Amino acid sequence: MPDTVTGAVDPTAAYTEGFLLEDPPLRAARARAEEVGIVPVAPGTGSILRFLAASVAARTVVEIGTGTGVSGTWLLRGMRPDGTLTTIDVEAEHLRLARRTYADAGMAPNRSRLITGRALDVLPRLTDSAYDLVFCDGDQREATDYFNQALRLLRAGGIVVFTGALAGGRVADPDARDAETTAARELVTAVRDDSRLTPMLLTTGNGGLLVAVVAKSSPVG
Protein backbone atom coordinates (compact mmCIF):
# COMPACT_ATOMS: atom_id res chain seq x y z
CA MET A 1 0.00 0.00 0.00
CA PRO A 2 1.27 3.55 -0.65
CA ASP A 3 2.94 5.64 2.03
CA THR A 4 0.60 8.52 2.95
CA VAL A 5 3.42 11.07 2.71
CA THR A 6 5.74 9.91 -0.10
CA GLY A 7 3.36 7.77 -2.16
CA ALA A 8 5.90 4.92 -2.19
CA VAL A 9 4.64 1.37 -1.77
CA ASP A 10 5.63 -0.20 1.55
CA PRO A 11 5.78 -3.98 0.95
CA THR A 12 5.67 -4.73 4.67
CA ALA A 13 2.52 -2.67 5.15
CA ALA A 14 0.96 -4.29 2.10
CA TYR A 15 1.80 -7.74 3.47
CA THR A 16 0.30 -7.02 6.89
CA GLU A 17 -2.86 -5.53 5.34
CA GLY A 18 -3.32 -8.79 3.43
CA PHE A 19 -2.56 -11.05 6.40
CA LEU A 20 -6.26 -11.88 6.81
CA LEU A 21 -8.22 -12.31 3.59
CA GLU A 22 -11.75 -10.98 3.37
CA ASP A 23 -14.53 -13.41 2.50
CA PRO A 24 -17.25 -12.91 -0.18
CA PRO A 25 -19.66 -10.86 2.03
CA LEU A 26 -16.90 -8.39 2.91
CA ARG A 27 -15.61 -8.21 -0.65
CA ALA A 28 -19.13 -7.55 -1.91
CA ALA A 29 -19.62 -4.83 0.72
CA ARG A 30 -16.33 -3.25 -0.31
CA ALA A 31 -17.45 -3.25 -3.97
CA ARG A 32 -20.74 -1.59 -3.01
CA ALA A 33 -18.82 1.03 -1.04
CA GLU A 34 -16.83 1.91 -4.15
CA GLU A 35 -20.06 2.22 -6.16
CA VAL A 36 -21.53 4.77 -3.74
CA GLY A 37 -18.27 6.66 -3.16
CA ILE A 38 -17.43 5.43 0.35
CA VAL A 39 -13.93 4.51 1.51
CA PRO A 40 -14.35 1.58 3.95
CA VAL A 41 -11.77 0.60 6.55
CA ALA A 42 -8.80 -1.33 5.21
CA PRO A 43 -8.66 -5.08 5.94
CA GLY A 44 -5.87 -4.51 8.48
CA THR A 45 -8.04 -2.04 10.35
CA GLY A 46 -10.94 -4.46 10.22
CA SER A 47 -8.84 -7.21 11.75
CA ILE A 48 -7.83 -4.88 14.57
CA LEU A 49 -11.46 -3.98 15.22
CA ARG A 50 -12.40 -7.66 15.40
CA PHE A 51 -9.45 -8.35 17.71
CA LEU A 52 -10.34 -5.47 20.04
CA ALA A 53 -13.99 -6.50 20.20
CA ALA A 54 -12.95 -10.06 21.00
CA SER A 55 -10.38 -8.95 23.58
CA VAL A 56 -13.06 -7.33 25.76
CA ALA A 57 -15.78 -9.89 24.90
CA ALA A 58 -17.80 -6.95 23.63
CA ARG A 59 -21.56 -7.24 23.95
CA THR A 60 -22.43 -3.59 23.25
CA VAL A 61 -20.63 -1.54 20.59
CA VAL A 62 -21.32 1.87 19.06
CA GLU A 63 -20.13 2.69 15.56
CA ILE A 64 -20.12 6.20 14.09
CA GLY A 65 -20.16 5.93 10.30
CA THR A 66 -21.85 2.77 9.05
CA GLY A 67 -20.88 2.88 5.39
CA THR A 68 -21.84 -0.35 3.64
CA GLY A 69 -21.17 -2.49 6.69
CA VAL A 70 -17.51 -3.44 6.24
CA SER A 71 -16.30 -2.27 9.64
CA GLY A 72 -19.54 -3.35 11.30
CA THR A 73 -19.11 -6.89 10.02
CA TRP A 74 -15.57 -7.07 11.37
CA LEU A 75 -16.82 -5.77 14.74
CA LEU A 76 -19.75 -8.19 14.89
CA ARG A 77 -17.45 -11.11 14.18
CA GLY A 78 -15.33 -10.19 17.19
CA MET A 79 -18.22 -9.53 19.54
CA ARG A 80 -20.02 -12.06 21.70
CA PRO A 81 -22.69 -14.08 19.86
CA ASP A 82 -25.36 -12.22 21.83
CA GLY A 83 -23.77 -8.83 21.20
CA THR A 84 -25.52 -5.87 19.56
CA LEU A 85 -23.91 -3.28 17.30
CA THR A 86 -25.46 0.20 17.37
CA THR A 87 -24.36 1.92 14.18
CA ILE A 88 -25.11 5.51 13.12
CA ASP A 89 -25.01 7.11 9.67
CA VAL A 90 -26.56 10.22 8.14
CA GLU A 91 -27.39 8.36 4.91
CA ALA A 92 -30.34 5.95 4.98
CA GLU A 93 -29.04 4.28 1.82
CA HIS A 94 -25.78 3.40 3.57
CA LEU A 95 -27.75 1.71 6.34
CA ARG A 96 -29.78 -0.26 3.79
CA LEU A 97 -26.58 -1.53 2.17
CA ALA A 98 -25.06 -2.33 5.56
CA ARG A 99 -28.13 -4.32 6.56
CA ARG A 100 -27.67 -6.38 3.39
CA THR A 101 -24.01 -6.95 4.27
CA TYR A 102 -24.82 -8.15 7.78
CA ALA A 103 -27.42 -10.56 6.38
CA ASP A 104 -24.96 -11.87 3.79
CA ALA A 105 -22.45 -12.42 6.60
CA GLY A 106 -24.98 -14.54 8.49
CA MET A 107 -25.77 -12.04 11.25
CA ALA A 108 -29.21 -12.24 12.83
CA PRO A 109 -31.25 -9.04 12.43
CA ASN A 110 -31.36 -8.45 16.19
CA ARG A 111 -27.56 -8.19 16.34
CA SER A 112 -27.56 -4.70 14.81
CA ARG A 113 -29.40 -1.49 15.58
CA LEU A 114 -29.11 0.90 12.63
CA ILE A 115 -29.90 4.56 13.30
CA THR A 116 -30.21 7.27 10.66
CA GLY A 117 -29.01 10.65 11.84
CA ARG A 118 -26.13 12.92 12.68
CA ALA A 119 -23.90 11.25 15.25
CA LEU A 120 -23.80 14.24 17.59
CA ASP A 121 -27.61 14.27 17.68
CA VAL A 122 -27.89 10.51 18.32
CA LEU A 123 -25.04 9.87 20.78
CA PRO A 124 -26.47 12.00 23.63
CA ARG A 125 -29.53 9.72 23.63
CA LEU A 126 -27.47 6.59 24.34
CA THR A 127 -26.99 5.28 27.88
CA ASP A 128 -24.02 6.33 30.03
CA SER A 129 -21.33 3.73 30.82
CA ALA A 130 -23.23 1.05 28.89
CA TYR A 131 -20.85 0.21 26.04
CA ASP A 132 -17.75 -1.94 25.69
CA LEU A 133 -16.33 -0.31 22.56
CA VAL A 134 -16.94 2.87 20.54
CA PHE A 135 -15.60 3.06 16.98
CA CYS A 136 -15.47 6.50 15.36
CA ASP A 137 -15.30 6.75 11.57
CA GLY A 138 -17.27 9.92 11.00
CA ASP A 139 -16.55 13.56 10.22
CA GLN A 140 -12.96 14.14 11.32
CA ARG A 141 -13.75 17.74 12.23
CA GLU A 142 -16.12 16.45 14.93
CA ALA A 143 -13.68 13.91 16.33
CA THR A 144 -13.10 15.65 19.67
CA ASP A 145 -16.86 15.83 20.21
CA TYR A 146 -17.10 12.10 19.43
CA PHE A 147 -14.32 11.52 21.95
CA ASN A 148 -16.18 13.36 24.70
CA GLN A 149 -19.34 11.39 23.97
CA ALA A 150 -17.40 8.11 23.89
CA LEU A 151 -15.97 8.75 27.35
CA ARG A 152 -19.50 9.12 28.66
CA LEU A 153 -20.74 5.99 26.91
CA LEU A 154 -17.90 3.61 27.77
CA ARG A 155 -17.75 1.40 30.82
CA ALA A 156 -14.53 1.13 32.81
CA GLY A 157 -12.17 -1.05 30.76
CA GLY A 158 -13.94 -0.09 27.52
CA ILE A 159 -12.16 0.90 24.31
CA VAL A 160 -12.48 3.89 22.00
CA VAL A 161 -11.09 3.70 18.45
CA PHE A 162 -10.66 6.45 15.87
CA THR A 163 -9.78 5.92 12.23
CA GLY A 164 -8.02 8.62 10.18
CA ALA A 165 -6.24 9.96 13.26
CA LEU A 166 -3.13 10.85 11.23
CA ALA A 167 -5.17 12.77 8.62
CA GLY A 168 -3.45 11.00 5.76
CA GLY A 169 -0.01 11.75 7.20
CA ARG A 170 -0.60 15.49 7.48
CA VAL A 171 -0.60 15.46 11.29
CA ALA A 172 3.19 15.04 11.17
CA ASP A 173 3.58 18.06 8.86
CA PRO A 174 3.79 21.29 10.92
CA ASP A 175 2.82 23.32 7.85
CA ALA A 176 -0.50 21.49 7.43
CA ARG A 177 -3.13 23.64 9.11
CA ASP A 178 -6.39 22.73 7.38
CA ALA A 179 -9.47 22.09 9.53
CA GLU A 180 -9.31 18.29 9.32
CA THR A 181 -5.61 18.10 10.22
CA THR A 182 -6.02 20.58 13.07
CA ALA A 183 -8.93 18.55 14.44
CA ALA A 184 -6.87 15.35 14.22
CA ARG A 185 -4.00 16.97 16.15
CA GLU A 186 -6.40 18.17 18.84
CA LEU A 187 -7.89 14.71 19.15
CA VAL A 188 -4.53 12.95 19.42
CA THR A 189 -3.40 15.42 22.08
CA ALA A 190 -6.65 15.10 24.05
CA VAL A 191 -6.47 11.30 24.09
CA ARG A 192 -2.76 11.21 24.90
CA ASP A 193 -3.08 13.65 27.79
CA ASP A 194 -6.17 12.14 29.45
CA SER A 195 -4.95 10.40 32.61
CA ARG A 196 -7.96 8.06 32.58
CA LEU A 197 -6.83 6.42 29.34
CA THR A 198 -4.11 4.09 28.10
CA PRO A 199 -3.63 5.16 24.47
CA MET A 200 -1.70 4.06 21.39
CA LEU A 201 -1.36 5.52 17.89
CA LEU A 202 -0.93 3.20 14.90
CA THR A 203 -0.14 3.82 11.23
CA THR A 204 -2.60 1.11 10.20
CA GLY A 205 -5.18 1.55 7.46
CA ASN A 206 -6.73 4.70 6.05
CA GLY A 207 -4.75 7.46 7.73
CA GLY A 208 -3.88 5.87 11.04
CA LEU A 209 -5.71 4.39 14.00
CA LEU A 210 -5.94 5.87 17.50
CA VAL A 211 -6.93 3.46 20.28
CA ALA A 212 -7.42 4.05 24.00
CA VAL A 213 -8.60 1.92 26.93
CA VAL A 214 -10.48 3.44 29.84
CA ALA A 215 -8.81 2.65 33.18
CA LYS A 216 -10.74 0.01 35.09
CA SER A 217 -10.15 1.80 38.37
CA SER A 218 -11.26 5.21 37.06
CA PRO A 219 -14.63 5.01 35.30
CA VAL A 220 -15.44 8.07 33.24
CA GLY A 221 -18.66 9.95 32.93
N, C-alpha and C positions, 0 to 999 in steps of 0.2 A: 504494500500500500504506500502511497506517496507521503513524504514528510510534509507536515503542514506549513513549514517555513520555506524549505528549499525546493520542494516538489520532487525530490529524489525518492526512488523506491527503496524502502528499507526491507530487505528480504527476511530479516528476523521478525519484524512486525507482521509482515504478510503471512509468515508461517504460523505465528501464534494466533492470528485472526482466523486462520483456517484449521486450527487444531480440532475443533468440534464442527462437524458438517451439519448443515441445516437439512431437515427432512422436507418432504413435499409440501405440507401445510405452511411451513415458514417460507419456503421458496416462493410459493404462490402469493403469500401475503406481501413479500418483498416486491414481486412483480406488480401487484396492484398498487403498492405505494409509489412506484415509479410512474405508473399511469396517471395518478392523481397529483403528482408533484410533491410527494412527501419523501423525506430522507429518514428511513428507519435506523434504529441503532445497528451498529455493526455486529457481526456474529460474536466477536470477542467480548463486546459489551454485554450482549445477551447472555453469554455463558457466565459472566460475572454476576449479572442480576439473578440468574437461576441459583448460582452458588450462594449468594448472600441470603436469598430467601430460604434456601435449605439450611443454611448455617444457624438461623434463628427459629427454624421450624415455623415459618410465618403462616399465620392463619388469617391475618387482616393486613392488606396492602393497599395503599393509595398510589395511583399513577396519574401524573399530570401530563397530558399529551398522549392520546390513545393511538393516533395514526391508524394504520390498518391492522394493528394487533400483533406486530412482531415482538415488541418488548413485553407486552402483556402475556403472550404465550410463553416466553422464556420465564417470566415471573411465576405464572401459574404452575409450570412444570417443576419449579423449585419449592413451591408452597406445600403445605399439608394437603392431603386429599380433600379435607373438609374446609379448606381455605377459600376466602372470597376476595376477589380483586375489585376494588372500586376505582374506575378509570374515568377521567374527565377530559372532554374535548369540546371545542367551540363548534366543530363541524359535525352535524348529524350524519352526514354521509360517511365520515371516517368511522363513526361508531357502528354504522351498518356493516361496513367492510370488516371491522374488527370482530363483530359478532359472528360473521361468516368464518373468519379465521379460527376463532375459538372452537366453533362447531367442527370444522375440518380437523382440528387437533384433538378432537375427542373430549372436549371439556363440557361438562353438564351446564345447562343454562344458568343454574343457580350459583355457579362459581364466579360469575362476574356481574357487577352492577355498573352499568354504563350510563353516565350522566352527561347530558348536553349542556354546555354553559362555559362561561369564563371561570377559570380556576379560582381566582381571587373572590368570586361571588359564591362559589360552591364550598370551598374549603372551610370557611367559618361556620358552616352548618354541620360539619362532621364532629364527632365526639372527641373530647379531650382524652389524651393518654390511652387511646383505644387501638392503636395501630402498631404493627411490628416493623413495617418498612414503608418509607415514602420515596417514590422515584419521581424526579422532576425532569421533564423533557418538554418544557413549554417555552414561553417567551423569555429569552435570556435577560431582557431588561427588567423583568419582574422577579428575577431569581432570589433576591434578598427577601422579598415579601413571601415567596414560597418557603424559604428557609424558616422565617419566623412562624409561619403556619405549621410547618413540619414539626418544629420543636414542641408546639402545643399538642399536636396529634399523636406524637410518638410516646410509647411507654418507655420506662427505664430499660436500657439494653437494646432499644430499637435502633434502626439504621435509616439514615437519610442519604440519598444518592442523587447527584446532579450530573447530567451529561452536558457536553459543550463547555465545561468549566475553564478550558484554556482558550476559548474563543478562536479556534482554528490556529492557535499558536501566537496570536497577537498579544496575549497577556504578558508574554515575555519581552515584548517590544515596547520600550518606554515611550516611543514616539506615537504609538497607537492610542488614540484618545476618543475613538468613536463611542457611542452610547453603549453598544453591546459589550465592547471590551472593558469599558469602565465598570459596567455592572458586574462583569465576571471577576474583575479584580476585587471589587468590594465584597462579593460573595466569598471568594477564597480567603480574604482577610478575616471576614466575620466568622467563618467556620474554624479557621486556624486558631483564632484568638479566644474562642469560647471555651472556658475552663470545664464546661460540662461534657465536652465532646472529645473523642479520640479520632482525629481525622487522618486521611491520606489522600494524596493527589496523584492520579495516574495519567499516563499519556494514551491510554486505550481508546480506541474507537473514534467517533466523530468529534474531535476537538477536546478530548480529555474527559476524565471521570473523577469527580470529587465525592468521596465517601466519608461518612462520620458515624460513629457509634455513640449513643447517649450513655453516659455513665450509669451503671446500675445502682450506685449508691446516691445519685443526685438526680432524681426525676425532674424533668422540666415541666413548664406549664404554670 
